[in-house]
Amino acid sequence: MRKFYKGVFLVLHGLMLCAALPLNAANYHVDPASATGAEPGTGAASAPWGSLKAAFASGLLRGGDTLYLAAGSYGEQNLSGLHFDPPLTLQGPGHDGAQAHFSWLKLQRVSGFVVNGLAFWPQTSGAHKTLLLADPESKNLRFRNLEFRGVKAASGYARWSAADWTARKINGALLRGTDMVMQESRFTGLYMALAATGARAQLIDNQITGFSGDGIRVLGDHSVVADNLIRDCVQVDNNHADGIQSWSLGKDRRPGKGVVTGLQIQRNVIIEWLEQGPNQQRPAFGCSLQGIGFFDGMFQDTRVENNVVRVSAYHGITIAGGLNTWIRHNTVLHSREPGNRKRPWIGLSPHKDGRPSVGGVVVNNYAVRMLHHDSTDQSKIYTAGNYWGSYPARDLVAPYEDRFAPKSGAAIIDAGDTLYALPTDLFGRPRLKPDIGAIEADQ
């Protein structure tokens, strides 16, 4: 993570605080290397169980306990019908590079887990296409500090060929249940990196680096996507790549026939290709990324605030079919063509079936242009303080070196609308007299 982002991801999230542990909470241990068959193990540090199956079959685990997983390979695991209150913690080694590695983990009808410090990548080709899968009947699962990779050595994705990417269409995590949290995790060299389809998902402070599908998909009501870094996409099929994407589903499960309510998309940084040094040069098949694309609405009470989006597709931020939509203090610019006057745009547009976007606030955004906004009495959309700039280097410190604050003397300093300004910027710094865009000028 570059220094630019350091402050973004040091936000404390009360939603991650676990309930107080019971006084009789216990610690147990699993070590796959101990599964010799000579002794069954007791779960003690000196006599660990040899497998997760043995640990759950013991009948000893209770809510509030911690199950420590030693470094080693745990292969494919399917946990079902397990419920803990307060949550049971599955804790990986988390030190000296040691990893508790899973090639696949499926959770069915489970609740009350905290999963911390595990690693996921496929053991062999042709294996499961999604590394972590939680079904719709699961709930209250919290994942933190996990590692997802398309292959074990995924950090070299910038040197992969198009054939490599096509052969490695591995998805990271698909969370289909309710009240899911994914935080402070890393997704590298994947197809679809992270998706949450259930209500009240919290996708916070994750790093998605290198993907050939979408960065994040979020479909559930009242979900939060915040403080994530999404960067480096390639194009190897017909999927239109999105940094963050959503759509509604009707009762018949058809896209565009329902309403998604209460999405909050805040303080994310989305960069088509970061280009860090000679080993990170953009490949010839690099994608034309869409930033935040919410198509097939309707979308009710959506908040898109304090995001930085540097992409080359038309849709920098687009809400198609928004009801009471607030788009505030975002910075959107073209990734490769300073002076482009057509894209990327910020759009608050009608649903593709013609239903208009009605109500909301579009203020203090920096972008190339605005599309389909309508400030008439019928739309009830308040627009003010937006700046449409085609030459970001005139307005921002060093926008192609990941420094997106207003430069000294820029017209966007202190030029924001004060009525609906956000109180803080992407880094949490106060806005006294608001600048336009996601980041306040250095004082």
TIBA-199214 format. One record per residue (C-alpha): residue number from 0; x, y, z. Coordinates in steps of 0.1 Angstrom, whole numbers. Layout:
REM TIBA-199214
PT   romi       x       y       z
PT    NUM       X       Y       Z
...
END
This chain:
REM TIBA-199214
PT   romi       x       y       z
PT      0       0       0       0
PT      1      15      33     -10
PT      2      18      61      15
PT      3     -10      80      -2
PT      4     -35      55      11
PT      5     -21      50      45
PT      6     -44      74      62
PT      7     -75      60      44
PT      8     -74      26      60
PT      9     -68      35      96
PT     10    -105      41     103
PT     11    -121      24     133
PT     12    -153       6     126
PT     13    -176       0     156
PT     14    -194     -27     136
PT     15    -164     -49     140
PT     16    -163     -49     178
PT     17    -172     -83     190
PT     18    -194     -89     220
PT     19    -176     -94     253
PT     20    -163    -129     257
PT     21    -178    -151     284
PT     22    -157    -157     315
PT     23    -153    -194     306
PT     24    -141    -188     270
PT     25    -115    -214     261
PT     26     -86    -216     236
PT     27     -82    -247     214
PT     28     -57    -257     187
PT     29     -57    -275     153
PT     30     -25    -286     135
PT     31     -29    -306     103
PT     32       7    -318     108
PT     33      -2    -336     140
PT     34     -27    -359     123
PT     35      -5    -390     125
PT     36     -32    -413     137
PT     37     -12    -423     168
PT     38     -32    -400     191
PT     39     -65    -383     185
PT     40     -56    -350     201
PT     41     -75    -331     228
PT     42     -74    -296     214
PT     43     -47    -285     238
PT     44     -16    -266     225
PT     45       5    -297     234
PT     46     -20    -321     218
PT     47     -39    -303     190
PT     48     -66    -318     169
PT     49     -54    -329     135
PT     50     -83    -314     115
PT     51    -113    -290     117
PT     52    -136    -320     114
PT     53    -121    -334     146
PT     54    -124    -301     164
PT     55    -161    -297     157
PT     56    -168    -333     163
PT     57    -153    -331     198
PT     58    -184    -313     212
PT     59    -161    -290     232
PT     60    -164    -258     212
PT     61    -186    -231     226
PT     62    -195    -195     217
PT     63    -167    -171     226
PT     64    -140    -198     222
PT     65    -110    -193     199
PT     66     -98    -221     177
PT     67     -62    -215     167
PT     68     -52    -230     133
PT     69     -15    -237     129
PT     70       3    -231      96
PT     71      -3    -258      70
PT     72     -27    -270      44
PT     73     -64    -275      53
PT     74     -75    -284      18
PT     75    -112    -282      10
PT     76    -136    -276      39
PT     77    -174    -276      41
PT     78    -189    -264      74
PT     79    -226    -267      78
PT     80    -252    -264     105
PT     81    -230    -247     131
PT     82    -242    -218     152
PT     83    -224    -199     180
PT     84    -235    -169     202
PT     85    -213    -151     210
PT     86    -192    -159     179
PT     87    -165    -186     177
PT     88    -132    -174     163
PT     89    -112    -193     138
PT     90     -77    -177     141
PT     91     -48    -183     117
PT     92     -12    -180     127
PT     93      -8    -144     114
PT     94      30    -140     120
PT     95      63    -146     103
PT     96      46    -153      70
PT     97      31    -185      83
PT     98      -3    -193      67
PT     99     -32    -216      73
PT    100     -41    -223      37
PT    101     -75    -234      24
PT    102     -81    -243     -12
PT    103    -118    -239      -7
PT    104    -141    -231      22
PT    105    -179    -234      20
PT    106    -202    -223      48
PT    107    -238    -236      48
PT    108    -264    -227      73
PT    109    -238    -213      98
PT    110    -238    -183     120
PT    111    -217    -167     147
PT    112    -181    -170     133
PT    113    -151    -146     133
PT    114    -126    -158     107
PT    115     -92    -141     110
PT    116     -58    -146      93
PT    117     -65    -174      68
PT    118     -52    -177      32
PT    119     -70    -190       1
PT    120     -58    -201     -33
PT    121     -67    -231     -55
PT    122     -45    -262     -49
PT    123     -49    -275     -85
PT    124     -63    -262    -118
PT    125     -99    -271    -124
PT    126    -108    -268     -87
PT    127    -136    -248     -72
PT    128    -140    -215     -89
PT    129    -149    -195     -57
PT    130    -125    -198     -28
PT    131    -149    -187       0
PT    132    -186    -192      -3
PT    133    -212    -185      23
PT    134    -248    -196      14
PT    135    -280    -175      18
PT    136    -289    -193      50
PT    137    -258    -182      68
PT    138    -256    -150      88
PT    139    -235    -130     112
PT    140    -201    -140      98
PT    141    -171    -117     102
PT    142    -140    -121      80
PT    143    -108    -102      87
PT    144     -72    -102      75
PT    145     -78    -129      48
PT    146     -56    -135      18
PT    147     -72    -145     -16
PT    148     -51    -154     -46
PT    149     -58    -167     -81
PT    150     -27    -188     -77
PT    151      -2    -191     -49
PT    152      23    -167     -66
PT    153      -4    -142     -76
PT    154      17    -111     -69
PT    155      32    -114    -103
PT    156      -1    -108    -121
PT    157      13     -79    -141
PT    158      34    -103    -161
PT    159       6    -128    -168
PT    160      -4    -133    -204
PT    161     -41    -131    -215
PT    162     -40    -169    -216
PT    163     -29    -171    -180
PT    164     -57    -148    -169
PT    165     -83    -169    -189
PT    166     -71    -201    -173
PT    167     -72    -186    -138
PT    168    -108    -173    -136
PT    169    -110    -178     -99
PT    170    -134    -158     -77
PT    171    -124    -146     -43
PT    172    -153    -145     -19
PT    173    -191    -147     -25
PT    174    -211    -139       6
PT    175    -248    -146       0
PT    176    -261    -144      36
PT    177    -271    -115      58
PT    178    -249     -94      82
PT    179    -216    -103      66
PT    180    -184     -84      72
PT    181    -152     -85      51
PT    182    -125     -63      64
PT    183     -88     -57      59
PT    184     -84     -85      35
PT    185     -64     -88       2
PT    186     -76    -101     -31
PT    187     -49    -106     -58
PT    188     -50    -120     -93
PT    189     -87    -130     -94
PT    190    -117    -129    -117
PT    191    -146    -116     -95
PT    192    -128    -105     -64
PT    193    -155     -99     -38
PT    194    -193    -101     -39
PT    195    -220     -97     -12
PT    196    -256    -103     -21
PT    197    -273    -103      13
PT    198    -286     -74      34
PT    199    -263     -53      57
PT    200    -230     -64      43
PT    201    -199     -44      54
PT    202    -170     -45      29
PT    203    -144     -23      46
PT    204    -107     -16      42
PT    205     -99     -43      16
PT    206     -72     -42     -11
PT    207     -82     -56     -45
PT    208     -51     -57     -68
PT    209     -53     -73    -102
PT    210     -87     -86    -115
PT    211    -102     -96    -148
PT    212    -139     -94    -139
PT    213    -152     -70    -113
PT    214    -137     -56     -81
PT    215    -167     -56     -58
PT    216    -204     -65     -63
PT    217    -229     -55     -36
PT    218    -266     -62     -40
PT    219    -280     -63      -5
PT    220    -300     -35      12
PT    221    -283     -13      37
PT    222    -248     -24      28
PT    223    -216      -4      32
PT    224    -186      -4       9
PT    225    -159      18      24
PT    226    -122      25      25
PT    227    -113      -1      -2
PT    228     -85       2     -27
PT    229     -95     -14     -61
PT    230     -68     -13     -88
PT    231     -53     -30    -119
PT    232     -79     -47    -142
PT    233     -74     -66    -175
PT    234     -99     -75    -202
PT    235     -99    -112    -213
PT    236    -136    -118    -220
PT    237    -169     -99    -227
PT    238    -175     -88    -191
PT    239    -176     -50    -187
PT    240    -153     -46    -158
PT    241    -165     -25    -128
PT    242    -147     -13     -97
PT    243    -179     -14     -77
PT    244    -212     -27     -92
PT    245    -248     -32     -81
PT    246    -281     -40     -96
PT    247    -316     -48     -83
PT    248    -335     -81     -85
PT    249    -372     -85     -87
PT    250    -393    -112     -70
PT    251    -387    -133    -101
PT    252    -349    -127     -97
PT    253    -348    -108    -129
PT    254    -323     -78    -129
PT    255    -338     -44    -129
PT    256    -372     -54    -114
PT    257    -366     -45     -78
PT    258    -353     -18     -55
PT    259    -320     -18     -36
PT    260    -322       4      -5
PT    261    -296      22      16
PT    262    -263      15      -1
PT    263    -233      36      12
PT    264    -203      38     -10
PT    265    -177      59       8
PT    266    -139      67       7
PT    267    -130      41     -19
PT    268    -101      46     -43
PT    269    -106      29     -77
PT    270     -77      31    -102
PT    271     -77      13    -136
PT    272     -40       6    -135
PT    273     -16      19    -109
PT    274      17      14    -129
PT    275      41      10    -101
PT    276      75       5    -116
PT    277      88     -16    -145
PT    278      71     -48    -133
PT    279      37     -31    -131
PT    280      34     -17    -166
PT    281      -1     -19    -180
PT    282      -5     -49    -203
PT    283     -17     -45    -238
PT    284     -50     -62    -227
PT    285     -56     -38    -198
PT    286     -93     -31    -194
PT    287    -113       1    -198
PT    288    -127       1    -163
PT    289    -160      15    -152
PT    290    -157      30    -117
PT    291    -189      28     -97
PT    292    -217      14    -119
PT    293    -252      10    -105
PT    294    -273      -1    -134
PT    295    -307     -20    -135
PT    296    -322       0    -106
PT    297    -341      12     -88
PT    298    -317      24     -61
PT    299    -333      41     -30
PT    300    -314      63      -6
PT    301    -279      57     -21
PT    302    -249      76      -8
PT    303    -218      79     -30
PT    304    -193     101     -11
PT    305    -156     109      -9
PT    306    -145      84     -36
PT    307    -115      88     -60
PT    308    -121      72     -94
PT    309     -94      72    -121
PT    310    -107      51    -151
PT    311    -111      54    -189
PT    312    -146      40    -194
PT    313    -176      64    -197
PT    314    -191      55    -164
PT    315    -170      71    -136
PT    316    -200      71    -113
PT    317    -234      62    -126
PT    318    -267      56    -108
PT    319    -293      45    -133
PT    320    -327      48    -116
PT    321    -320      66     -84
PT    322    -344      77     -57
PT    323    -331     102     -32
PT    324    -295      97     -44
PT    325    -267     117     -27
PT    326    -234     120     -48
PT    327    -210     142     -29
PT    328    -174     152     -29
PT    329    -161     126     -54
PT    330    -130     130     -77
PT    331    -134     114    -111
PT    332    -108     116    -139
PT    333     -96      99    -170
PT    334     -68      73    -164
PT    335     -48      79    -196
PT    336     -61     109    -216
PT    337     -58     143    -200
PT    338     -80     166    -221
PT    339    -107     141    -228
PT    340    -140     160    -227
PT    341    -164     131    -229
PT    342    -155     107    -201
PT    343    -155      95    -174
PT    344    -187     112    -163
PT    345    -208     113    -132
PT    346    -243     103    -142
PT    347    -277     103    -124
PT    348    -298      89    -152
PT    349    -331      71    -158
PT    350    -336      34    -154
PT    351    -332      17    -188
PT    352    -370      12    -188
PT    353    -374      49    -187
PT    354    -382      55    -150
PT    355    -365      87    -140
PT    356    -341      94    -112
PT    357    -360     116     -87
PT    358    -347     134     -56
PT    359    -313     138     -40
PT    360    -282     159     -40
PT    361    -253     161     -65
PT    362    -227     185     -50
PT    363    -190     193     -49
PT    364    -178     167     -74
PT    365    -148     169     -97
PT    366    -153     151    -130
PT    367    -150     155    -168
PT    368    -187     160    -172
PT    369    -221     153    -157
PT    370    -246     132    -177
PT    371    -284     132    -176
PT    372    -287     153    -144
PT    373    -319     174    -142
PT    374    -323     202    -117
PT    375    -359     209    -126
PT    376    -387     210    -101
PT    377    -399     176    -113
PT    378    -367     158    -106
PT    379    -361     174     -72
PT    380    -324     170     -75
PT    381    -302     197     -60
PT    382    -270     203     -79
PT    383    -243     228     -69
PT    384    -206     232     -65
PT    385    -196     207     -92
PT    386    -166     213    -114
PT    387    -162     198    -148
PT    388    -125     197    -156
PT    389    -108     180    -185
PT    390     -72     187    -175
PT    391     -67     173    -140
PT    392     -31     184    -138
PT    393     -42     220    -138
PT    394     -64     214    -107
PT    395     -48     186     -87
PT    396     -14     182     -72
PT    397      -2     152     -93
PT    398     -33     132    -104
PT    399     -12     106    -123
PT    400      11     100     -94
PT    401     -18      93     -70
PT    402     -19     128     -54
PT    403     -54     140     -59
PT    404     -56     170     -35
PT    405     -63     204     -51
PT    406     -30     221     -60
PT    407     -22     256     -47
PT    408     -42     283     -64
PT    409     -67     259     -81
PT    410    -102     272     -87
PT    411    -117     242     -68
PT    412    -103     253     -35
PT    413    -129     267     -11
PT    414    -154     266     -40
PT    415    -177     239     -28
PT    416    -214     242     -19
PT    417    -217     247      19
PT    418    -253     237      23
PT    419    -247     200      16
PT    420    -209     197      21
PT    421    -196     166      39
PT    422    -179     175      72
PT    423    -147     155      65
PT    424    -128     144      34
PT    425    -115     110      22
PT    426     -88     111      50
PT    427    -112     122      77
PT    428     -98     157      78
PT    429    -124     184      85
PT    430    -138     206      58
PT    431    -141     241      71
PT    432    -147     260      38
PT    433    -152     230      15
PT    434    -130     223     -16
PT    435    -145     205     -46
PT    436    -136     168     -48
PT    437    -128     140     -24
PT    438     -97     155      -8
PT    439     -92     189       9
PT    440     -61     209      -1
PT    441     -31     206      21
PT    442     -30     234      46
END
